[in-house]
């Protein structure tokens, strides 16, 4: 008696896709160092210009303040005050915490990412404050102010802090979201940081050079901070090597 022929085998269902983070890949060290060096050189040029003039504004800076003083009407003034308020205080730190939560995959990864994101922001603010006290550039005349300000002028604290927070959150989103979504949010965050910086000039509490210096300082620190990304996240929270499949990436966790 012959054994019955085996029937047709059912095809195995494809394995369920493993959830992955975004396709973020940290730029290589050389490009990051190049960006940091260029931004640091430009920042140094602005700093030297401010220092050799003992804080005296350039003619374009004076013209910008004269223009803004003549245009402090409503509703622009209230809108500028509302936007400028988001560039300091708790908002940037909340954005840094959100960036860490997005960047990490495991509980340990999220905790370490939050700590590192907040640390980058805090260190950046400390460096900015030290430079502000060292340079001690006077602000525009207080009679022209249309908003609150304290301390010296260079570099702008709001411009530095908002640019740092925007860059940190853009990093967290890029690690989590699809490239198209990440690019959209990067543009939105960049516009927010630029808007905060411009409000400092519009409200006549900073010279344009102060804002430019804050942006360049933040760009330098962000490029250097990206070099430390492998130390900020555990191995299982780092992006898989280029070309690796989701299954192979999951198998190494």
Phi, psi and omega in degrees: 000124184275148179287143180295143179293139180295140179286172180297134181280138177285137178294139179290138178293146178297142178298146180295139180296143180273127179301136180231161173285179177298173184272027180300132172232121180297132178302156180296164185297320184297311176300321179295317178295325178295313178299315180298318181293317180296313180295321178295321179295317178295320178297317179298321178297317178294317180299316180296319179299316178295319185292314184292338178266005180055037177085354181295135183287152171284164180301317177297327178292318177297320179296322179296318179292321177298319179295313183296321180298327180279355184232041180269027181282170177270149007269004185299321182296315179294320178296319179294320178296320179294317180291318182295331180294335180283349183271004180212175179077216187283336187301310179301324180288325175296322177294322178295319177297316178300320178299317179294321179295325178285324186287323183281153178251317177265171179298317179294322180295318179295319180297313180295322180294319178298314181299315182292320180296315179294322180296318178300316180295316182293318178296318178299318178295322179295318178296316179300317181295319178298318178294321179300316180291326181289316183280321177053048178283131177292149175280171171301163181306133183298335180295339181268353186293142174239016180203176182276144177204154178210157179078190181277181193262321192251133348278162182297127179291318180295317180295316180295311185294315181293322178294320176297312181298319179296317179294320179295315180292323177300322177297314180297319179293320181297331178282343185250321191264167174294155184305317182296317179294318180298318179297319179299314181291327176298319178295316180299314181294322178296318179296322178298312181296318178297318180298317179299315180298318181293328179296332179294325176283318180300321179281001175065028179257354178217147168283152178304325179297330177295318180291316178299318178298321178296318178296315182293321177297316180296318180297321178298313182292323179295317179298319179291323181295325179297333178295337183266006182304319179300335179273345184275337186233142174298165184304320184286348179263358178277154178298147176292153177302152181301132178090352180284142180280159178302322182293319181290326177296321182289328183291339181270000182276000000 
